[in-house]
Amino acid sequence: MVYHCLGSHTQLQMEPGGVPDLSGAPFTLKLVDELPPVDMFVTTADPILEPPIIIVNIVLSLLAVDYPANKLACYVSDDGGSFLTFYALLEASKFAKVWVPFCKKYGIQNRAPFRCFYDEEESPIDDSVEFLGEYTKMKDEYEVLRRKIEEATEKFVPLDVSAEEFVAFSNIDWRNHPV
């Protein structure tokens, strides 16, 4: 059996009849199969009042939460139908492919990138050469993402959107959009 430790990044393999040593363990064990599916909703309506970089950081932190990926879903509802928010989330989805594994590999607790990289109270959790190299690379990649979103916000003209992605976005009826 595989157990998932809530609040920890440890999985315990249990042999038939085996019992893990949980003396002093500060967490609760549950069978992974018994964990319920979790849907997380992020709502937004105005990219001026709710800057896309904030929405992106919320979504990235939710995607990196310590929970089985097959039991986790994140939905963004943009009632304003902002192309800017769409663009920011499109770019964030590319960054998430490296951010989420990085968080899980190193047990990053502060999973919103802007807090992880720019909070003065946060410091890298590991001083190994491997971690510091990956941390610096991740911070650089986040900075590229942040600049792209910032430039798009200033110009109101997102870059790097394929015709297919734009057509899919622009064909949505804002009064009756799909769920």
C-alpha positions as CSV (number, residue, x, y, z in Angstrom):
1,M,0.0,0.0,0.0
2,V,1.1,3.6,-0.6
3,Y,0.3,6.2,2.0
4,H,0.4,9.9,1.4
5,C,1.5,12.0,4.4
6,L,-0.6,15.1,4.6
7,G,1.6,18.1,5.3
8,S,4.7,16.2,4.2
9,H,6.4,15.2,1.0
10,T,7.0,11.7,2.1
11,Q,5.3,8.6,0.8
12,L,5.6,5.4,2.8
13,Q,5.7,2.0,1.1
14,M,4.0,-0.6,3.3
15,E,4.8,-4.2,3.0
16,P,2.0,-6.7,3.7
17,G,1.6,-6.8,7.5
18,G,4.2,-4.0,7.9
19,V,3.6,-1.0,10.1
20,P,5.5,2.2,9.8
21,D,7.2,3.8,12.8
22,L,5.0,6.9,13.4
23,S,6.3,7.8,16.8
24,G,6.4,11.5,17.1
25,A,5.1,12.0,13.5
26,P,3.4,15.4,13.3
27,F,1.2,14.4,10.4
28,T,-1.9,12.3,9.6
29,L,-1.6,9.3,7.3
30,K,-4.3,8.5,4.8
31,L,-4.5,6.0,1.9
32,V,-3.9,7.9,-1.3
33,D,-6.9,6.1,-2.8
34,E,-9.0,7.4,0.1
35,L,-8.1,11.1,-0.5
36,P,-11.1,12.9,-2.1
37,P,-10.7,14.7,-5.4
38,V,-10.3,18.4,-4.9
39,D,-11.4,21.2,-7.3
40,M,-10.0,24.6,-6.7
41,F,-11.5,27.7,-8.2
42,V,-9.9,31.0,-8.9
43,T,-12.1,33.9,-9.9
44,T,-11.2,37.1,-11.6
45,A,-13.1,39.8,-13.6
46,D,-10.8,42.7,-14.2
47,P,-7.1,42.6,-15.2
48,I,-6.7,46.2,-13.9
49,L,-8.0,45.6,-10.4
50,E,-6.7,42.0,-10.3
51,P,-3.4,42.0,-12.1
52,P,-2.7,38.9,-14.2
53,I,0.6,38.2,-12.4
54,I,-1.3,37.9,-9.1
55,I,-3.7,35.4,-10.7
56,V,-0.8,33.5,-12.2
57,N,1.0,33.2,-8.8
58,I,-2.3,32.0,-7.2
59,V,-2.7,29.3,-9.9
60,L,0.9,28.2,-9.8
61,S,0.8,27.9,-6.0
62,L,-2.4,25.8,-6.2
63,L,-1.0,23.5,-9.0
64,A,2.1,22.9,-6.8
65,V,0.2,21.9,-3.7
66,D,1.2,18.7,-1.9
67,Y,-1.7,16.5,-3.1
68,P,-1.9,13.7,-5.6
69,A,-2.0,15.3,-9.1
70,N,-4.7,12.9,-10.3
71,K,-7.0,14.1,-7.6
72,L,-6.5,17.8,-8.1
73,A,-8.0,20.2,-10.5
74,C,-7.7,24.0,-10.8
75,Y,-10.2,26.1,-12.6
76,V,-10.0,29.8,-13.4
77,S,-13.2,31.8,-14.0
78,D,-12.6,35.1,-15.8
79,D,-15.9,36.8,-15.9
80,G,-14.3,39.8,-17.7
81,G,-13.1,37.5,-20.5
82,S,-9.8,39.3,-20.6
83,F,-7.3,38.4,-23.3
84,L,-4.6,39.6,-21.0
85,T,-5.6,37.1,-18.3
86,F,-5.8,34.4,-21.0
87,Y,-2.3,35.2,-22.2
88,A,-0.9,35.3,-18.7
89,L,-2.4,31.9,-17.9
90,L,-1.2,30.4,-21.2
91,E,2.4,31.5,-20.3
92,A,2.0,30.3,-16.8
93,S,1.0,26.8,-18.0
94,K,4.4,26.6,-19.7
95,F,6.2,27.7,-16.5
96,A,4.2,25.3,-14.4
97,K,5.7,22.3,-16.2
98,V,9.1,23.1,-14.6
99,W,7.8,24.9,-11.4
100,V,5.6,22.1,-10.0
101,P,8.3,19.4,-10.3
102,F,10.9,21.8,-8.8
103,C,8.6,22.5,-5.8
104,K,7.9,18.8,-5.2
105,K,11.6,17.7,-5.7
106,Y,12.9,20.2,-3.1
107,G,9.9,20.4,-0.8
108,I,9.4,24.1,-1.4
109,Q,6.8,25.3,1.1
110,N,6.1,28.8,-0.3
111,R,4.8,27.8,-3.7
112,A,3.8,31.2,-5.1
113,P,6.9,32.1,-7.1
114,F,6.9,35.8,-6.3
115,R,6.9,34.9,-2.6
116,C,9.5,32.1,-3.0
117,F,11.9,34.3,-4.9
118,Y,11.3,37.8,-3.7
119,D,10.1,37.6,-0.1
120,E,13.0,38.9,2.1
121,E,12.1,36.5,4.8
122,E,12.4,33.5,2.4
123,S,15.8,32.1,1.7
124,P,16.8,29.0,-0.3
125,I,16.1,25.9,1.8
126,D,19.2,24.0,0.6
127,D,22.8,25.1,0.0
128,S,23.8,22.3,-2.2
129,V,25.3,23.2,-5.6
130,E,22.6,21.2,-7.4
131,F,19.7,23.0,-5.6
132,L,21.3,26.5,-5.9
133,G,21.8,25.9,-9.6
134,E,18.2,24.8,-10.2
135,Y,16.9,27.6,-7.9
136,T,18.8,30.3,-9.9
137,K,17.5,28.8,-13.2
138,M,14.0,28.6,-11.8
139,K,14.1,32.2,-10.6
140,D,15.5,33.3,-14.0
141,E,12.6,31.5,-15.8
142,Y,10.1,33.1,-13.5
143,E,11.6,36.5,-14.2
144,V,11.1,35.9,-17.9
145,L,7.5,35.0,-17.3
146,R,7.0,38.0,-15.1
147,R,8.5,40.4,-17.7
148,K,6.4,38.9,-20.5
149,I,3.2,39.4,-18.5
150,E,4.3,42.9,-17.3
151,E,5.1,44.0,-20.9
152,A,1.7,42.6,-22.2
153,T,-0.1,44.4,-19.3
154,E,1.6,47.7,-20.2
155,K,1.0,47.4,-24.0
156,F,-2.3,45.5,-23.8
157,V,-0.8,43.5,-26.6
158,P,0.2,40.0,-25.6
159,L,3.0,38.4,-27.5
160,D,3.7,34.8,-28.5
161,V,0.1,33.6,-29.0
162,S,-0.5,31.2,-31.8
163,A,-3.3,31.7,-34.3
164,E,-5.0,28.5,-33.0
165,E,-4.9,29.7,-29.4
166,F,-6.2,33.1,-30.3
167,V,-9.1,31.7,-32.4
168,A,-10.1,29.3,-29.6
169,F,-10.1,32.3,-27.2
170,S,-11.8,34.8,-29.5
171,N,-14.7,32.4,-30.5
172,I,-16.0,32.3,-26.9
173,D,-19.4,33.9,-26.4
174,W,-18.8,35.9,-23.2
175,R,-22.5,35.8,-22.2
176,N,-22.7,32.0,-22.5
177,H,-19.2,30.5,-22.2
178,P,-18.4,26.8,-21.7
179,V,-17.7,25.5,-18.2
